[in-house]
């Protein structure tokens, strides 16, 4: 079971669908363990608002 299901929040959390809540981070590139320090955060969406 997923954490949203266990928290009784599967109606608004747990998957990316219209009407559900999600916090999203958009990165400049794919992440590998060797290059993680070089990756830049392009955009962060929290609570439906772009915060970075």
C-alpha angles and dihedrals in degrees: 000000000000125000092250090056093047090050091049088242100113090118093064106017140038104063139042106257136133109279096022126110121248138165110212135191119197113205130201094237144354114293124242123171090244095053103034094110091057096053116107126208106238099184139353123202115196126173090352095305131103104241100172 
